[in-house]
Amino acid sequence: MPGRLPPRGGRHATAVRHAAYNRPMPTASTRLPDLFYVALEQELDAHPDGLREYELITALRARGFFDFLPEPPAQPGELFRAHFLLFHALYDLDDSLSSSQQGLLQIDALCIRRLPWSAGDNALTSPDTLRAYYLDWSNLDATTDDDVCELLASFWRQFGRFDKRTEALAELGLEDPVDDETIKLAWRRLAMEHHPDRGGDKARLQAINAAVDRLSR
């Protein structure tokens, strides 16, 4: 495939990666060089608060990876290829870190970061369906330009819902990542605080209830 990153492997690359981190190597990849994983971990370690996907791809491109990407604007197919390769590597690395109890990754287009390992803590990981999708190379090979256009359209639809979720959470004084139970507790506390029978403001209570209603859809 044109623009494909070189295959992983080779004693020199392996030695460099082990010398730099002394961590178990991910085993699922066959198209990504070990030095890509070294650079990926270095970027994550340098940004403990996380990076957006675009920021991480830009940083890795500055290190010599994703050389198939032209200067912006890139074509949808090229952007999808970079996105798939990055997320494949992230899920691959997450599996490696988790299995060796050396950490976890939060994998989200709006925030990618490394987290301390915690037994049974899956609150900040994406569903397994996404993991399976990005670890299967056939999903990259079989994706056509028309498929990419539909995926982009779907992304913007999801982004619109995400934007509404962010606003609704802010109304409750919360932000992602947050679970349903935390949302319910915040709603109950604020509803009691702002209920008119307790001297609260009716409009504020309506806004709180509307926010919970948006989050429950």
GILINRA-V787601 format. One record per pair of residues at least 12 apart in sequence whose ideal C-beta (glycine too) atoms are under 8 Angstrom apart, sorted by sequence separation. I is the first residue (numbers start at 1). J is the second residue. D is the distance in whole Angstrom. If there is no record, write none. Layout:
i->I j->J d->D
i->I j->J d->D
This chain:
i->25 j->37 d->7
i->57 j->69 d->8
i->93 j->105 d->6
i->103 j->115 d->6
i->104 j->116 d->7
i->174 j->186 d->6
i->43 j->56 d->6
i->68 j->81 d->7
i->69 j->82 d->6
i->94 j->107 d->7
i->103 j->116 d->6
i->104 j->117 d->6
i->173 j->186 d->6
i->68 j->82 d->8
i->103 j->117 d->5
i->104 j->118 d->7
i->169 j->183 d->8
i->172 j->186 d->4
i->191 j->205 d->6
i->194 j->208 d->6
i->90 j->105 d->6
i->102 j->117 d->6
i->172 j->187 d->6
i->40 j->56 d->8
i->43 j->59 d->5
i->66 j->82 d->5
i->91 j->107 d->7
i->101 j->117 d->5
i->17 j->34 d->4
i->21 j->38 d->7
i->43 j->60 d->7
i->90 j->107 d->5
i->97 j->114 d->8
i->104 j->121 d->7
i->173 j->190 d->8
i->191 j->208 d->6
i->16 j->34 d->7
i->17 j->35 d->7
i->20 j->38 d->5
i->23 j->41 d->8
i->101 j->119 d->8
i->106 j->124 d->4
i->107 j->125 d->7
i->108 j->126 d->7
i->172 j->190 d->6
i->190 j->208 d->5
i->191 j->209 d->7
i->16 j->35 d->6
i->66 j->85 d->7
i->98 j->117 d->7
i->106 j->125 d->7
i->107 j->126 d->5
i->13 j->33 d->6
i->14 j->34 d->6
i->17 j->37 d->6
i->21 j->41 d->6
i->40 j->60 d->7
i->87 j->107 d->7
i->97 j->117 d->7
i->104 j->124 d->7
i->105 j->125 d->8
i->8 j->29 d->5
i->13 j->34 d->4
i->17 j->38 d->5
i->20 j->41 d->8
i->39 j->60 d->6
i->104 j->125 d->7
i->187 j->208 d->6
i->8 j->30 d->7
i->13 j->35 d->5
i->16 j->38 d->6
i->20 j->42 d->8
i->90 j->112 d->7
i->187 j->209 d->8
i->7 j->30 d->6
i->8 j->31 d->7
i->10 j->33 d->8
i->107 j->130 d->8
i->7 j->31 d->6
i->8 j->32 d->5
i->9 j->33 d->8
i->10 j->34 d->7
i->36 j->60 d->7
i->39 j->63 d->5
i->187 j->211 d->8
i->7 j->32 d->8
i->8 j->33 d->5
i->9 j->34 d->7
i->57 j->82 d->6
i->187 j->212 d->5
i->5 j->31 d->6
i->7 j->33 d->7
i->8 j->34 d->5
i->39 j->65 d->7
i->57 j->83 d->8
i->60 j->86 d->7
i->4 j->31 d->6
i->5 j->32 d->6
i->6 j->33 d->5
i->5 j->33 d->6
i->8 j->36 d->8
i->36 j->65 d->6
i->57 j->86 d->6
i->183 j->212 d->7
i->53 j->83 d->7
i->56 j->86 d->7
i->5 j->36 d->6
i->94 j->125 d->7
i->183 j->215 d->6
i->53 j->86 d->7
i->171 j->207 d->6
i->172 j->208 d->7
i->94 j->131 d->8
i->171 j->208 d->6
i->91 j->130 d->8
i->171 j->210 d->8
i->172 j->211 d->6
i->91 j->131 d->5
i->171 j->211 d->4
i->172 j->212 d->7
i->168 j->210 d->8
i->169 j->211 d->8
i->87 j->130 d->8
i->91 j->134 d->5
i->92 j->135 d->7
i->168 j->211 d->4
i->90 j->134 d->8
i->91 j->135 d->6
i->167 j->211 d->8
i->168 j->212 d->8
i->88 j->134 d->5
i->168 j->214 d->4
i->169 j->215 d->7
i->87 j->134 d->4
i->88 j->135 d->6
i->167 j->214 d->8
i->168 j->215 d->5
i->40 j->89 d->6
i->88 j->137 d->8
i->165 j->214 d->7
i->40 j->90 d->8
i->84 j->134 d->7
i->164 j->214 d->6
i->165 j->215 d->6
i->37 j->89 d->6
i->41 j->93 d->7
i->88 j->140 d->8
i->110 j->162 d->8
i->32 j->85 d->7
i->36 j->89 d->6
i->40 j->93 d->7
i->124 j->177 d->5
i->31 j->85 d->8
i->123 j->177 d->6
i->37 j->92 d->8
i->84 j->139 d->7
i->85 j->140 d->8
i->32 j->88 d->7
i->37 j->93 d->6
i->50 j->106 d->7
i->53 j->109 d->4
i->56 j->112 d->6
i->84 j->140 d->5
i->123 j->179 d->6
i->32 j->89 d->6
i->52 j->109 d->7
i->53 j->110 d->8
i->52 j->110 d->6
i->29 j->88 d->7
i->52 j->111 d->7
i->53 j->112 d->6
i->81 j->140 d->7
i->84 j->143 d->8
i->5 j->65 d->6
i->28 j->88 d->8
i->29 j->89 d->7
i->32 j->92 d->8
i->51 j->111 d->8
i->52 j->112 d->7
i->5 j->66 d->8
i->44 j->105 d->8
i->50 j->111 d->4
i->51 j->112 d->6
i->50 j->112 d->6
i->51 j->113 d->7
i->26 j->89 d->8
i->29 j->92 d->5
i->50 j->113 d->3
i->80 j->143 d->7
i->3 j->67 d->7
i->4 j->68 d->8
i->28 j->92 d->5
i->49 j->113 d->7
i->3 j->68 d->2
i->27 j->92 d->8
i->48 j->113 d->7
i->2 j->68 d->7
i->26 j->92 d->4
i->47 j->113 d->7
i->48 j->114 d->7
i->26 j->93 d->6
i->28 j->95 d->7
i->44 j->112 d->7
i->77 j->145 d->5
i->80 j->148 d->5
i->26 j->95 d->7
i->27 j->96 d->8
i->44 j->113 d->6
i->45 j->114 d->7
i->76 j->145 d->7
i->79 j->148 d->8
i->26 j->96 d->4
i->44 j->114 d->5
i->25 j->96 d->7
i->77 j->148 d->5
i->80 j->151 d->7
i->106 j->177 d->7
i->24 j->96 d->5
i->76 j->148 d->5
i->23 j->96 d->7
i->41 j->114 d->8
i->76 j->149 d->6
i->23 j->97 d->7
i->3 j->78 d->7
i->24 j->99 d->7
i->24 j->100 d->5
i->76 j->152 d->6
i->23 j->100 d->7
i->3 j->81 d->7
i->23 j->102 d->6
i->1 j->81 d->8
i->5 j->85 d->6
i->31 j->137 d->7
i->28 j->135 d->5
i->30 j->137 d->7
i->1 j->141 d->7
